[in-house]
C-alpha cells in the first residue's frame, strides 16, 4: 500500500520544493543587504542677507518645514541646514537691522553662494536701501565671484513690484553682467516655486552649464 507523501508548506506555498521558495527571498535579501545607504548629498555654505522685514526667516523656516507661528526677525545671525533632493544648503542668515548690517562682511568668509531677499512691496525708501545693499554685495571682494539668488519676496501683496520691475530699478543687467545670478519672485504661499528657485540656484553652485544670468 503506497503512502502519499505529505505536502511541503513553506512560507504559505504548498507542494513546492525548498529551492523554489528560497530563491525569491534570497534575491530580496541580497537586494536589501547590498543596496546600502544612499550617497550623501553635497553640502554648500551659503550666506543669506536682506533688510529687516524682507522675509528671510519665514522663507527659510518654511523650507525647513518649521512652523510659521512666532517667527521674529533675526537679530544677529542664525544657521539652518536646508535640505533639497540633491544638496543641503547650510544657510547663514544675517539680521538686516541697521546695527547689524555693518557687520555683514565679517560673516562672508567661506561662503559659496549668496541669497539676497528683498521686500518687493516695501516703500520706495526701503527699496532704495535694499538696492544699495545688493550693489555692495555684488561688488564685495568675497562675494563678487559667487552665484546669487535674488528673491523679490512678498509677491502676494498688492503693492509688490514684479521681478522685471525690480531688475530694471536695481539696474541688474549692467551691474551684474558676466556674473551668475537668478532673480525670481517669491512668497511663502507658493513654496513649490521657492523650491524651484533654489533648485536653479543649486545648479549654479554645481556650475552645470548654466547661463551667466537668468530671470
Protein Blocks (a to p, Z undefined) as FASTA:
>chain_A
ZZddddddeehighiafklmmmmmmmmmmmmmmnopaddddddddddeddehilmmmmmm
mmnopafehiacdfkbccdddddfkbccddddddfbfklmmmmmmmmgopabdcddddfk
bcfklmmmmmmmmmmmmmgmklmmpccddddehklbmklccfklmmmmnommmmmgoiac
ddddddfklmmlmmmmmmmmmmmmnopoiafbdZZ
